[in-house]
């Protein structure tokens, strides 16, 4: 074998080993990053569960308070972090008055800490799109309210509803329900007319 051929083999072998080492290093780094993220997500989930368990009010009480003060169809309620304080943010729409509300309540005691309202009309035009109007009219005429959704949602031990959102897609009006439990997040879809539930995959 010539010297040139030997050098070619040595170079090829060295290059292959270098590529393999680089690939292994990248895989290990990605694995380590994913594990760290999973650990952080798990910790955040557990902290949120602890806050929900320690709360003096339930999501039902929050919605009842909102409905009493801001008569409207609830389109969304979501647990959120606002300036390092966990709050329930509730959105509702009053079709008759053409007003949209957004109100925040402290999770730990249900105190209202912020509210916002705006008109849904601009220069005589409605800001809502056809999907929004159809969803709201479905709830107004014969559909389930967000309170009905809570009553119909079955929760496993130690699980809480984190958010409920009214949606209309492909001619269907439904609620998307996000549930936080000891093992993480799950989602469900509930038909806004029948109350039928379609479970979805764990996130």
Contact map, one row per residue, 1 for C-alpha under 8 A:
11101100000000000000000000000000000000000000000000000000000000000000000000000000000000000000000000000000000000000000000000000000000000000000000000000000000000000000000000000000000000000000000000000000000
11111100000000000000000000000000000000000000000000000000000000000000000000000000000000000000000000000000000000000000000000000000000000000000000000000000000000000000000000000000000000000000000000000000000
11111110000000000000000000000000000000000000000000000000000000000000000000000000000000000000000000000000000000000000000000000000000000000000000000000000000000000000000000000000000000000000000000000000000
01111111000000000000000000000000000000000000000000000000000000000000000000000000000000000000000000000000000000000000000000000000000000000000000000000000000000000000000000000000000000000000000000000000000
11111111100000000000000000000000000000000000000000000000000000000000000000000000000000000000000000000000000000000000000000000000000000000000000000000000000000000000000000000000000000000000000000000000000
11111111110000000000000000000000000000000000000000000000000000000000000000000000000000000000000000000000000000000000000000000000000000000000000000000000000000000000000000000000000000000000000000000000000
00111111111000000000000000000000000000000000000000000000000000000000000000000000000000000000000000000000000000000000000000000000000000000000000000000000000000000000000000000000000000000000000000000000000
00011111111100000000000000000000000000000000000000000000000000000000000000000000000000000000000000000000000000000000000000000000000000000000000000000000000000000000000000000000000000000000000000000000000
00001111111110000000000000000000000000000000000000000000000000000000000000000000000000000000000000000000000000000000000000000000000000000000000000000000000000000000000000000000000000000000000000000000000
00000111111111000000000000000000000000000000000000000000000000000000000000000000000000000000000000000000000000000000000000000000000000000000000000000000000000000000000000000000000000000000000000000000000
00000011111111100000000000000000000000000000000000000000000000000000000000000000000000000000000000000000000000000000000000000000000000000000000000000000000000000000000000000000000000000000000000000000000
00000001111111110000000000000000000000000000000000000000000000000000000000000000000000000000000000000000000000000000000000000000000000000000000000000000000000000000000000000000000000000000000000000000000
00000000111111111000000000000000000000000000000000000000000000000000000000000000000000000000000000000000000000000000000000000000000000000000000000000000000000000000000000000000000000000000000000000000000
00000000011111111100000000000000000000000000000000000000000000000000000000000000000000000000000000000000000000000000000000000000000000000000000000000000000000000000000000000000000000000000000000000000000
00000000001111111110000000000000000000000000000000000000000000000000000000000000000000000000000000000000000000000000000000000000000000000000000000000000000000000000000000000000000000000000000000000000000
00000000000111111111000000000000000000000000000000000000000000000000000000000000000000000000000000000000000000000000000000000000000000000000000000000000000000000000000000000000000000000000000000000000000
00000000000011111111100000000000000000000000000000000000000000000000000000000000000000000000000000000000000000000000000000000000000000000000000000000000000000000000000000000000000000000000000000000000000
00000000000001111111110000000000000000000000000000000000000000000000000000000000000000000000000000000000000000000000000000000000000000000000000000000000000000000000000000000000000000000000000000000000000
00000000000000111111111000000000000000000000000000000000000000000000000000000000000000000000000000000000000000000000000000000000000000000000000000000000000000000000000000000000000000000000000000000000000
00000000000000011111111100000000000000000000000000000000000000000000000000000000000000000000000000000000000000000000000000000000000000000000000000000000000000000000000000000000000000000000000000000000000
00000000000000001111111110000000000000000000000000000000000000000000000000000000000000000000000000000000000000000000000000000000000000000000000000000000000000000000000000000000000000000000000000000000000
00000000000000000111111111000000000000000000000000000000000000000000000000000000000000000000000000000000000000000000000000000000000000000000000000000000000000000000000000000000000000000000000000000000000
00000000000000000011111111100000000000000000000000000000000000000000000000000000000000000000000000000000000000000000000000000000000000000000000000000000000000000000000000000000000000000000000000000000000
00000000000000000001111111110000000000000000000000000000000000000000000000000000000000000000000000000000000000000000000000000000000000000000000000000000000000000000000000000000000000000000000000000000000
00000000000000000000111111111000000000000000000000000000000000000000000000000000000000000000000000000000000000000000000000000000000000000000000000000000000000000000000000000000000000000000000000000000000
00000000000000000000011111111100000000000000000000000000000000000000000000000000000000000000000000000000000000000000000000000000000000000000000000000000000000000000000000000000000000000000000000000000000
00000000000000000000001111111110000000000000000000000000000000000000000000000000000000000000000000000000000000000000000000000000000000000000000000000000000000000000000000000000000000000000000000000000000
00000000000000000000000111111111000000000000000000000000000000000000000000000000000000000000000000000000000000000000000000000000000000000000000000000000000000000000000000000000000000000000000000000000000
00000000000000000000000011111111100000000000000000000000000000000000000000000000000000000000000000000000000000000000000000000000000000000000000000000000000000000000000000000000000000000000000000000000000
00000000000000000000000001111111110000000000000000000000000000000000000000000000000000000000000000000000000000000000000000000000000000000000000000000000000000000000000000000000000000000000000000000000000
00000000000000000000000000111111111000000000000000000000000000000000000000000000000000000000000000000000000000000000000000000000000000000000000000000000000000000000000000000000000000000000000000000000000
00000000000000000000000000011111111100000000000000000000000000000000000000000000000000000000000000000000000000000000000000000000000000000000000000000000000000000000000000000000000000000000000000000000000
00000000000000000000000000001111111110000000000000000000000000000000000000000000000000000000000000000000000000000000000000000000000000000000000000000000000000000000000000000000000000000000000000000000000
00000000000000000000000000000111111111000000000000000000000000000000000000000000000000000000000000000000000000000000000000000000000000000000000000000000000000000000000000000000000000000000000000000000000
00000000000000000000000000000011111111100000000000000000000000000000000000000000000000000000000000000000000000000000000000000000000000000000000000000000000000000000000000000000000000000000000000000000000
00000000000000000000000000000001111111110000000000000000000000000000000000000000000000000000000000000000000000000000000000000000000000000000000000000000000000000000000000000000000000000000000000000000000
00000000000000000000000000000000111111111000000000000000000000000000000000000000000000000000000000000000000000000000000000000000000000000000000000000000000000000000000000000000000000000000000000000000000
00000000000000000000000000000000011111111100000000000000000000000000000000000000000000000000000000000000000000000000000000000000000000000000000000000000000000000000000000000000000000000000000000000000000
00000000000000000000000000000000001111111110000000000000000000000000000000000000000000000000000000000000000000000000000000000000000000000000000000000000000000000000000000000000000000000000000000000000000
00000000000000000000000000000000000111111111000000000000000000000000000000000000000000000000000000000000000000000000000000000000000000000000000000000000000000000000000000000000000000000000000000000000000
00000000000000000000000000000000000011111111100000000000000000000000000000000000000000000000000000000000000000000000000000000000000000000000000000000000000000000000000000000000000000000000000000000000000
00000000000000000000000000000000000001111111110000000000000000000000000000000000000000000000000000000000000000000000000000000000000000000000000000000000000000000000000000000000000000010000000000000000000
00000000000000000000000000000000000000111111111000000000000000000000000000000000000000000000000000000000000000000000000000000000000000000000000000000000000000000000000000000000000000000000000000000000000
00000000000000000000000000000000000000011111111100000000000000000000000000000000000000000000000000000000000000000000000000000000000000000000000000000000000000000000000000000000000000000000000000000000000
00000000000000000000000000000000000000001111111110000000000000000000000000000000000000000000000000000000000000000000000000000000000000000000000000000000000000000000000000000000000101010000000000000000000
00000000000000000000000000000000000000000111111111000000000000000000000000000000000000000000000000000000000000000000000000000000000000000000000000000000000000000000000000000000000001000000000000000000000
00000000000000000000000000000000000000000011111111100000000000000000000000000000000000000000000000000000000000000000000000000000000000000000000000000000000000000000000000000000000000000000000000000000000
00000000000000000000000000000000000000000001111111110000000000000000000000000000000000000000000000000000000000000000000000000000000000000000000000000000000000000000000000000000000000000000000000000000000
00000000000000000000000000000000000000000000111111111000000000000000000000000000000000000000000000000000000000000000000000000000000000000000000000000000000000110000000000000000000111000000000000000000000
00000000000000000000000000000000000000000000011111111100000000000000000000000000000000000000000000000000000000000000000000000000000000000000000000000000000000000000000000000000000000000000000000000000000
00000000000000000000000000000000000000000000001111111110000000000000000000000000000000000000000000000000001100000000000000000000000000000000000000000000000000000000000000000000000000000000000000000000000
00000000000000000000000000000000000000000000000111111110000000000000000000000000000000000000000000000000001100000000000000000000000000000000000000000000000000010000000000000000000000000000000000000000000
00000000000000000000000000000000000000000000000011111110000000000000000000000000000000000000000000000000000000000000000000000000000000000000000000000000000000000000000000000000000000000000000000000000000
00000000000000000000000000000000000000000000000001111111000000000000000000000000000000000000000000000000000100000000000000000000000000000000000000000000000000000000000000000000000000000000000000000000000
00000000000000000000000000000000000000000000000000111111110000000000000000000000000000000000000000000000001110000000000000000000000000000000000000000000000000000000000000000000000000000000000000000000000
00000000000000000000000000000000000000000000000000000111110000000000000000000000000000000000000000000000001111000000000000000000000000000000000000000000000000000000000000000000000000000000000000000000000
00000000000000000000000000000000000000000000000000000011111011000000000000000000000000000000000000000000001111000000000000000000000000000000000000000000000000000000000000000000000000000000000000000000000
00000000000000000000000000000000000000000000000000000011111111000000000000000000000000000000000000000000000000000000000000000000000000000000000000000000000000000000000000000000000000000000000000000000000
00000000000000000000000000000000000000000000000000000000111111100000000000000000000000000000000000000000000000000000000000000000000000000000000000000000000000001000000000000000000000000000000000000000000
00000000000000000000000000000000000000000000000000000000011111110000000000000000000000000000000000000000000000000000000000000000000000000000000000100100000000000000000000000000000000000000000000000000000
00000000000000000000000000000000000000000000000000000000111111111000000000000000000000000000000000000000000000000000000000000000000000000000000000000000000000000000000000000000000000000000000000000000000
00000000000000000000000000000000000000000000000000000000111111111100000000000000000000010000000000000000100001000000000000000000000000000000000000000000000000000000000000000000000000000000000000000000000
00000000000000000000000000000000000000000000000000000000001111111110000000000000000000000100000000000000000000000000000000000000000000000000000000100000000000000000000000000000000000000000000000000000000
00000000000000000000000000000000000000000000000000000000000111111111000000000000000000000000000000000000000000000000000000000000000000000000000000000000000000000000000000000000000000000000000000000000000
00000000000000000000000000000000000000000000000000000000000011111111100000000000000000000000000000000000000000000000000000000000000000000000000000000000000000000000000000000000000000000000000000000000000
00000000000000000000000000000000000000000000000000000000000001111111111000000000000000000100000000000010000000000000000000000000000000000000000000000000000000000000000000000000000000000000000000000000000
00000000000000000000000000000000000000000000000000000000000000111111111100000000000000000000000000000000000000000000000000000000000000000000000000000000000000000000000000000000000000000000000000000000000
00000000000000000000000000000000000000000000000000000000000000011111111000000000000000000000000000000000000000000000000000000000000000000000000000000000000000000000000000000000000000000000000000000000000
00000000000000000000000000000000000000000000000000000000000000001111111000000000000000000000000000000000000000000000000000000000000000000000000000000000000000000000000000000000000000000000000000000000000
00000000000000000000000000000000000000000000000000000000000000000111111100000000000000000001000000001000000000000000000000000000000000000000000000000000000000000000000000000000000000000000000000000000000
00000000000000000000000000000000000000000000000000000000000000000111111110000000000000000000010000000000000000000000000000000000000000000000000000000000000000000000000000000000000000000000000000000000000
00000000000000000000000000000000000000000000000000000000000000000010011111000000000000000001111000000000000000000000000000000000000000000000000000000000000000000000000000000000000000000000000000000000000
00000000000000000000000000000000000000000000000000000000000000000000001111100000000000000001110000000000000000000000000000000000000000010011000010000000000000000000000000000000000000000000000000000000000
00000000000000000000000000000000000000000000000000000000000000000000000111111000000000000111100000000000000000000000000000000000000000000000000011000000000000000000010000000000000000000000000000000000000
00000000000000000000000000000000000000000000000000000000000000000000000011111000000000000111100000000000000000000000000000000000000000000000000001000000000000000001110000000000000000000000000000000000000
00000000000000000000000000000000000000000000000000000000000000000000000001111100000000001111000000000000000000000000000000000000000000000000000000000000000000000011110000000000000000000000000000000000000
00000000000000000000000000000000000000000000000000000000000000000000000001111110000000011110000000000000000000000000000000000000000000000000000000000000000000000011100000000000000000000000000000000000000
00000000000000000000000000000000000000000000000000000000000000000000000000011111000000011100000000000000000000000000000000000000000000000000000000000000000000000111000000000000000000000000000000000000000
00000000000000000000000000000000000000000000000000000000000000000000000000001111100001111000000000000000000000000000000000000000000000000000000000000000000000000110000000000000000000000000000000000000000
00000000000000000000000000000000000000000000000000000000000000000000000000000111110001111000000000000000000000000000000000000000000000000000000000000000000000000000000000000000000000000000000000000000000
00000000000000000000000000000000000000000000000000000000000000000000000000000011111111100000000000000000000000000000000000000000000000000000000000000000000000000000000000000000000000000000000000000000000
00000000000000000000000000000000000000000000000000000000000000000000000000000001111111100000000000000000000000000000000000000000000000000000000000000000000000000000000000000000000000000000000000000000000
00000000000000000000000000000000000000000000000000000000000000000000000000000000111110000000000000000000000000000000000000000000000000000000000000000000000000000000000000000000000000000000000000000000000
00000000000000000000000000000000000000000000000000000000000000000000000000000000111111000000000000000000000000000000000000000000000000000000000000000000000000000000000000000000000000000000000000000000000
00000000000000000000000000000000000000000000000000000000000000000000000000000000111111100000000000000000010000000000000000000000000000000000000000000000000000000000000000000000000000000000000000000000000
00000000000000000000000000000000000000000000000000000000000000000000000000000011110111110000000000000000011100000000000000000000000000000000000000000000000000000000000000000000000000000000000000000000000
00000000000000000000000000000000000000000000000000000000000000000000000000000011110011111000000000000001111000000000000000000000000000000000000000000000000000000000000000000000000000000000000000000000000
00000000000000000000000000000000000000000000000000000000000001000000000000001111000001111100000000000001111000000000000000000000000000000000000000000000000000000000000000000000000000000000000000000000000
00000000000000000000000000000000000000000000000000000000000000000000000000011111000000111110000000000111100000000000000000000000000000000000000000000000000000000000000000000000000000000000000000000000000
00000000000000000000000000000000000000000000000000000000000000100100000001111100000000011111000000001111000000000000000000000000000000000000000000000000000000000000000000000000000000000000000000000000000
00000000000000000000000000000000000000000000000000000000000000000000000001111000000000001111100000011110000000000000000000000000000000000000000000000000000000000000000000000000000000000000000000000000000
00000000000000000000000000000000000000000000000000000000000000000000010111110000000000000111110000011100000000000000000000000000000000000000000000000000000000000000000000000000000000000000000000000000000
00000000000000000000000000000000000000000000000000000000000000000000000111100000000000000011111001111000000000000000000000000000000000000000000000000000000000000000000000000000000000000000000000000000000
00000000000000000000000000000000000000000000000000000000000000000000001110000000000000000001111111110000000000000000000000000000000000000000000000000000000000000000000000000000000000000000000000000000000
00000000000000000000000000000000000000000000000000000000000000000000000100000000000000000000111111100000000000000000000000000000000000010000000000000000000000000000000000000000000000000000000000000000000
00000000000000000000000000000000000000000000000000000000000000000000000000000000000000000000011111000000000000000000000000000000000000000000000000000000000000000000000000000000000000000000000000000000000
00000000000000000000000000000000000000000000000000000000000000000000000000000000000000000000011111100000000000000000000000000000000000000000000000000000000000000000000000000000000000000000000000000000000
00000000000000000000000000000000000000000000000000000000000000000000000000000000000000000000111111110000000000000000001110000000000000000000000000000000000000000000000000000000000000000000000000000000000
00000000000000000000000000000000000000000000000000000000000000000000000000000000000000000000111011111000000000000000111100000000000000000000000000000000000000000000000000000000000000000000000000000000000
00000000000000000000000000000000000000000000000000000000000000000000000000000000000000000011110001111100000000000000111100000000000000000000000000000000000000000000000000000000000000000000000000000000000
00000000000000000000000000000000000000000000000000000000000000000000010000000000000000000111100000111110000000000011110000000000000000000000000000000000000000000000000000000000000000000000000000000000000
00000000000000000000000000000000000000000000000000000000000000000000000000000000000000001111000000011111000000000011100000000000000000000000000000000000000000000000000000000000000000000000000000000000000
00000000000000000000000000000000000000000000000000000000000000000100000000000000000000001110000000001111100000011111000000000000000000000000000000000000000000000000000000000000000000000000000000000000000
00000000000000000000000000000000000000000000000000000000000000000000000000000000000000111100000000000111110000011110000000000000000000000000000000000000000000000000000000000000000000000000000000000000000
00000000000000000000000000000000000000000000000000000000000001000000000000000000000000111000000000000011111001111100000000000000000000000000000000000000000000000000000000000000000000000000000000000000000
00000000000000000000000000000000000000000000000000000000000000000000000000000000000011110000000000000001111111111000000000000000000000000000000000000000000000000000000000000000000000000000000000000000000
00000000000000000000000000000000000000000000000000110011100000000000000000000000000001110000000000000000111111100000000000000000000000000000000000000000000000000000000000000000000000000000000000000000000
00000000000000000000000000000000000000000000000000110111100000000000000000000000000001000000000000000000011111000000000000000000000000000000000000000000000000000000000000000000000000000000000000000000000
00000000000000000000000000000000000000000000000000000011100000000000000000000000000000000000000000000000011111100000000000000000000000000000000000000000000000000000000000000000000000000000000000000000000
00000000000000000000000000000000000000000000000000000001100001000000000000000000000000000000000000000000111111110000000000000000000000000000000000000000000000000000000000000000000000000000000000000000000
00000000000000000000000000000000000000000000000000000000000000000000000000000000000000000000000000000000111011111000000000000000000000000000000000000000000000000000000000000000000000000000000000000000000
00000000000000000000000000000000000000000000000000000000000000000000000000000000000000000000000000000011110001111110000000000000000000000000000000000000000000000000000000000000000000000000000000000000000
00000000000000000000000000000000000000000000000000000000000000000000000000000000000000000000000000000011110000111110000000000000000000000000000000000000000000000000000000000000000000000000000000000000000
00000000000000000000000000000000000000000000000000000000000000000000000000000000000000000000000000000011100000011111000000000000000000000000000000000000000000000000000000000000000000000000000000000000000
00000000000000000000000000000000000000000000000000000000000000000000000000000000000000000000000000001111000000011111100000000000000000000000000000000000000000000000000000000000000000000000000000000000000
00000000000000000000000000000000000000000000000000000000000000000000000000000000000000000000000000001110000000000111110000000000000000000000000000000000000000000000000000000000000000000000000000000000000
00000000000000000000000000000000000000000000000000000000000000000000000000000000000000000000000000111100000000000011111000000000000000000000000000000000000000000000000000000000000000000000000000000000000
00000000000000000000000000000000000000000000000000000000000000000000000000000000000000000000000000111000000000000001111100000000000000000000000000000000000000000000000000000000000000000000000000000000000
00000000000000000000000000000000000000000000000000000000000000000000000000000000000000000000000001110000000000000000111111000000000000000000000000000000000000000000000000000000000000000000000000000000000
00000000000000000000000000000000000000000000000000000000000000000000000000000000000000000000000001110000000000000000011111000111000000000000000000000000000000000000000000000000000000000000000000000000000
00000000000000000000000000000000000000000000000000000000000000000000000000000000000000000000000001000000000000000000001111111110000000000000000000000000000000000000000000000000000000000000000000000000000
00000000000000000000000000000000000000000000000000000000000000000000000000000000000000000000000000000000000000000000001111111110000000000000000000000000000000000000000000000000000000000000000000000000000
00000000000000000000000000000000000000000000000000000000000000000000000000000000000000000000000000000000000000000000000011111000000000000000000000000000000000000000000000000000000000000000000000000000000
00000000000000000000000000000000000000000000000000000000000000000000000000000000000000000000000000000000000000000000000011111100000000000000000000000000000000000000000000000000000000000000000000000000000
00000000000000000000000000000000000000000000000000000000000000000000000000000000000000000000000000000000000000000000000011111110000000000000000000000000000000000000000000000000000000000000000000000000000
00000000000000000000000000000000000000000000000000000000000000000000000000000000000000000000000000000000000000000000000111011111100000000000000000000000000000000000000000000000000000000000000000000000000
00000000000000000000000000000000000000000000000000000000000000000000000000000000000000000000000000000000000000000000000111001111100000000000000000000000000000000000000000000000000000000000000000000000000
00000000000000000000000000000000000000000000000000000000000000000000000000000000000000000000000000000000000000000000000100000111110110000000000000000000000000000000000000000000000000000000000000000000000
00000000000000000000000000000000000000000000000000000000000000000000000000000000000000000000000000000000000000000000000000000111111110000000000000000000000000000000000000000000000000000000000000000000000
00000000000000000000000000000000000000000000000000000000000000000000000000000000000000000000000000000000000000000000000000000001111111000000000000000000000000000000000000000000000000000000000000000000000
00000000000000000000000000000000000000000000000000000000000000000000000000000000000000000000000000000000000000000000000000000000111111100000000000000000000000000000000110000000000000000000000000000000000
00000000000000000000000000000000000000000000000000000000000000000000000000000000000000000000000000000000000000000000000000000001111111110000000000000000000000000000001100000000000000000000000000000000000
00000000000000000000000000000000000000000000000000000000000000000000000000000000000000000000000000000000000000000000000000000001111111111000000000000000000000000000000000000000000000000000000000000000000
00000000000000000000000000000000000000000000000000000000000000000000000000000000000000000000000000000000000000000000000000000000011111111100000000000000000000000000000100001000000000000000000000000000000
00000000000000000000000000000000000000000000000000000000000000000000000000000000000000000000000000000000000000000000000000000000001111111110000000000000000000000000011100001000000000000000000000000000000
00000000000000000000000000000000000000000000000000000000000000000000000010000000000000000000001000000000000000000000000000000000000111111111000000000000000000000000000000000000000000000000000000000000000
00000000000000000000000000000000000000000000000000000000000000000000000000000000000000000000000000000000000000000000000000000000000011111111100000000000000000000000000000000000000000000000000000000000000
00000000000000000000000000000000000000000000000000000000000000000000000000000000000000000000000000000000000000000000000000000000000001111111111000000000000000000000000000001000000000000000000110000000000
00000000000000000000000000000000000000000000000000000000000000000000000010000000000000000000000000000000000000000000000000000000000000111111111110000000000000000000000000000000000000000000000110000000000
00000000000000000000000000000000000000000000000000000000000000000000000010000000000000000000000000000000000000000000000000000000000000011111111000000000000000000000000000000000000000000000000000000000000
00000000000000000000000000000000000000000000000000000000000000000000000000000000000000000000000000000000000000000000000000000000000000001111111000000000000000000000000000000000000000000000000000000000000
00000000000000000000000000000000000000000000000000000000000000000000000000000000000000000000000000000000000000000000000000000000000000000111111100000000000000000000000000000000000000000000000010000000000
00000000000000000000000000000000000000000000000000000000000000000000000000000000000000000000000000000000000000000000000000000000000000000111111110000000000000000000000000000000000000000000000111000000000
00000000000000000000000000000000000000000000000000000000000000000000000000000000000000000000000000000000000000000000000000000000000000000010011111111000000000000000000000000000000000000000000110100000000
00000000000000000000000000000000000000000000000000000000000000000000000011000000000000000000000000000000000000000000000000000000000000000010001111111000000000000000000000000000000000000000000100000000000
00000000000000000000000000000000000000000000000000000000000000000000000001100000000000000000000000000000000000000000000000000000000000000000000111111100000000000001000000000000000000000000000000000000000
00000000000000000000000000000000000000000000000000000000000100100000000000000000000000000000000000000000000000000000000000000000000000000000000111111110000000000000000000000000000000000000000000000000000
00000000000000000000000000000000000000000000000000000000000000000000000000000000000000000000000000000000000000000000000000000000000000000000000111111111000000000000000000000000000000000000000000000000000
00000000000000000000000000000000000000000000000000000000000000000000000000000000000000000000000000000000000000000000000000000000000000000000000111111111100000000000000000000010000000000000010000100000000
00000000000000000000000000000000000000000000000000000000000100000000000000000000000000000000000000000000000000000000000000000000000000000000000001111111100000001000000000000000000000000000000000000000000
00000000000000000000000000000000000000000000000000000000000000000000000000000000000000000000000000000000000000000000000000000000000000000000000000111111100000000000000000000000000000000000000000000000000
00000000000000000000000000000000000000000000000000000000000000000000000000000000000000000000000000000000000000000000000000000000000000000000000000011111110000000000000000000000000000000000000000100000000
00000000000000000000000000000000000000000000000000000000000000000000000000000000000000000000000000000000000000000000000000000000000000000000000000001111111000000000000000000000000000000000000000000000000
00000000000000000000000000000000000000000000000000000000000000000000000000000000000000000000000000000000000000000000000000000000000000000000000000000001111100000000000000000000000000000000000000000000000
00000000000000000000000000000000000000000000000000000000000000000000000000000000000000000000000000000000000000000000000000000000000000000000000000000000111111110000000000000000000000000000000000000000000
00000000000000000000000000000000000000000000000000000000000000000000000000000000000000000000000000000000000000000000000000000000000000000000000000000000011111100000000000000000000010000000000000000000000
00000000000000000000000000000000000000000000000000000000000000000000000000000000000000000000000000000000000000000000000000000000000000000000000000000000001111100000000000000000000010000000000000000000000
00000000000000000000000000000000000000000000000000000000000000000000000000000000000000000000000000000000000000000000000000000000000000000000000000000000001111110000000000000000000011000000000000000000000
00000000000000000000000000000000000000000000000010000000000000000000000000000000000000000000000000000000000000000000000000000000000000000000000000000000001111111000000000000000001111000000000000000000000
00000000000000000000000000000000000000000000000010010000000000000000000000000000000000000000000000000000000000000000000000000000000000000000000000000000001001111100000000000000001110000000000000000000000
00000000000000000000000000000000000000000000000000000000001000000000000000000000000000000000000000000000000000000000000000000000000000000000000000000100000000111111000000000000111100000000000000000000000
00000000000000000000000000000000000000000000000000000000000000000000000000000110000000000000000000000000000000000000000000000000000000000000000000000000000000011111000000000000111100000000000000000000000
00000000000000000000000000000000000000000000000000000000000000000000000000011110000000000000000000000000000000000000000000000000000000000000000000000000000000001111100000000001111000000000000000000000000
00000000000000000000000000000000000000000000000000000000000000000000000000111100000000000000000000000000000000000000000000000000000000000000000001000000000000001111110000000011110000000000000000000000000
00000000000000000000000000000000000000000000000000000000000000000000000000111000000000000000000000000000000000000000000000000000000000000000000000000000000000000011111000000011100000000000000000000000000
00000000000000000000000000000000000000000000000000000000000000000000000001110000000000000000000000000000000000000000000000000000000000100000000000000000000000000001111100001111000000000000000000000000000
00000000000000000000000000000000000000000000000000000000000000000000000000000000000000000000000000000000000000000000000000000000000100100000000000000000000000000000111110001111000000000000000000000000000
00000000000000000000000000000000000000000000000000000000000000000000000000000000000000000000000000000000000000000000000000000000001101100000000000000000000000000000011111111100000000000000000000000000000
00000000000000000000000000000000000000000000000000000000000000000000000000000000000000000000000000000000000000000000000000000000001000000000000000000000000000000000001111111000000000000000000000000000000
00000000000000000000000000000000000000000000000000000000000000000000000000000000000000000000000000000000000000000000000000000000000000000000000000000000000000000000000111110000000000000000000000000000000
00000000000000000000000000000000000000000000000000000000000000000000000000000000000000000000000000000000000000000000000000000000000000000000000000000000000000000000000111111000000000000000000000000000000
00000000000000000000000000000000000000000000000000000000000000000000000000000000000000000000000000000000000000000000000000000000000000000000000000000000000000000000000111111100000000000000001000000000000
00000000000000000000000000000000000000000000000000000000000000000000000000000000000000000000000000000000000000000000000000000000000001100100000000000000000000000000011110111110000000000000001110000000000
00000000000000000000000000000000000000000000000000000000000000000000000000000000000000000000000000000000000000000000000000000000000000000000000000000000000000000000011100011111000000000000111110000000000
00000000000000000000000000000000000000000000000000000000000000000000000000000000000000000000000000000000000000000000000000000000000000000000000000001000000000000001111000001111100000000000111100000000000
00000000000000000000000000000000000000000000000000000000000000000000000000000000000000000000000000000000000000000000000000000000000000000000000000000000000000000011111000000111110000000011110000000000000
00000000000000000000000000000000000000000000000000000000000000000000000000000000000000000000000000000000000000000000000000000000000000000000000000000000000000001111100000000011111000000011110000000000000
00000000000000000000000000000000000000000000000000000000000000000000000000000000000000000000000000000000000000000000000000000000000000000000000000000000000000001111000000000001111100001111000000000000000
00000000000000000000000000000000000000000000000000000000000000000000000000000000000000000000000000000000000000000000000000000000000000000000000000000000000000111110000000000000111110001111000000000000000
00000000000000000000000000000000000000000000100010000000000000000000000000000000000000000000000000000000000000000000000000000000000000000000000000000000000000111100000000000000011111111100000000000000000
00000000000000000000000000000000000000000000000010000000000000000000000000000000000000000000000000000000000000000000000000000000000000000000000000000000000111110000000000000000001111111100000000000000000
00000000000000000000000000000000000000000000110010000000000000000000000000000000000000000000000000000000000000000000000000000000000000000000000000000000000001100000000000000000000111110000000000000000000
00000000000000000000000000000000000000000000000000000000000000000000000000000000000000000000000000000000000000000000000000000000000000000000000000000000000000000000000000000000000111111000000000000000000
00000000000000000000000000000000000000000100100000000000000000000000000000000000000000000000000000000000000000000000000000000000000000000000000000000000000000000000000000000000000111111100000000000000011
00000000000000000000000000000000000000000000000000000000000000000000000000000000000000000000000000000000000000000000000000000000000000000000000000000000000000000000000000000000011110111110000000000000011
00000000000000000000000000000000000000000000000000000000000000000000000000000000000000000000000000000000000000000000000000000000000000000000000000000000000000000000000000000000011110011111000000000001111
00000000000000000000000000000000000000000000000000000000000000000000000000000000000000000000000000000000000000000000000000000000000000000000000000000000000000000000000000000001111000001111100000000011111
00000000000000000000000000000000000000000000000000000000000000000000000000000000000000000000000000000000000000000000000000000000000000000000000000000000000000000000000000000001111000000111110000001111000
00000000000000000000000000000000000000000000000000000000000000000000000000000000000000000000000000000000000000000000000000000000000000000000000000000000000000000000000000000111100000000011111000001111000
00000000000000000000000000000000000000000000000000000000000000000000000000000000000000000000000000000000000000000000000000000000000000000000000000001000000000000000000000000111100000000001111100111100000
00000000000000000000000000000000000000000000000000000000000000000000000000000000000000000000000000000000000000000000000000000000000000000000000000000000000000000000000000011110000000000000111111111000000
00000000000000000000000000000000000000000000000000000000000000000000000000000000000000000000000000000000000000000000000000000000000000000110001110000000000000000000000000001110000000000000011111100000000
00000000000000000000000000000000000000000000000000000000000000000000000000000000000000000000000000000000000000000000000000000000000000000110011100000000000000000000000000001100000000000000001111100000000
00000000000000000000000000000000000000000000000000000000000000000000000000000000000000000000000000000000000000000000000000000000000000000000001000000000000000000000000000000000000000000000001111110000000
00000000000000000000000000000000000000000000000000000000000000000000000000000000000000000000000000000000000000000000000000000000000000000000000100001001000000000000000000000000000000000000011111111000000
00000000000000000000000000000000000000000000000000000000000000000000000000000000000000000000000000000000000000000000000000000000000000000000000000000000000000000000000000000000000000000000011001111100000
00000000000000000000000000000000000000000000000000000000000000000000000000000000000000000000000000000000000000000000000000000000000000000000000000000000000000000000000000000000000000000001111000111110000
00000000000000000000000000000000000000000000000000000000000000000000000000000000000000000000000000000000000000000000000000000000000000000000000000000000000000000000000000000000000000000001110000011111000
00000000000000000000000000000000000000000000000000000000000000000000000000000000000000000000000000000000000000000000000000000000000000000000000000000000000000000000000000000000000000000011100000001111100
00000000000000000000000000000000000000000000000000000000000000000000000000000000000000000000000000000000000000000000000000000000000000000000000000000000000000000000000000000000000000000111100000000111110
00000000000000000000000000000000000000000000000000000000000000000000000000000000000000000000000000000000000000000000000000000000000000000000000000000000000000000000000000000000000000000110000000000011111
00000000000000000000000000000000000000000000000000000000000000000000000000000000000000000000000000000000000000000000000000000000000000000000000000000000000000000000000000000000000000011110000000000001111
00000000000000000000000000000000000000000000000000000000000000000000000000000000000000000000000000000000000000000000000000000000000000000000000000000000000000000000000000000000000000011110000000000000111
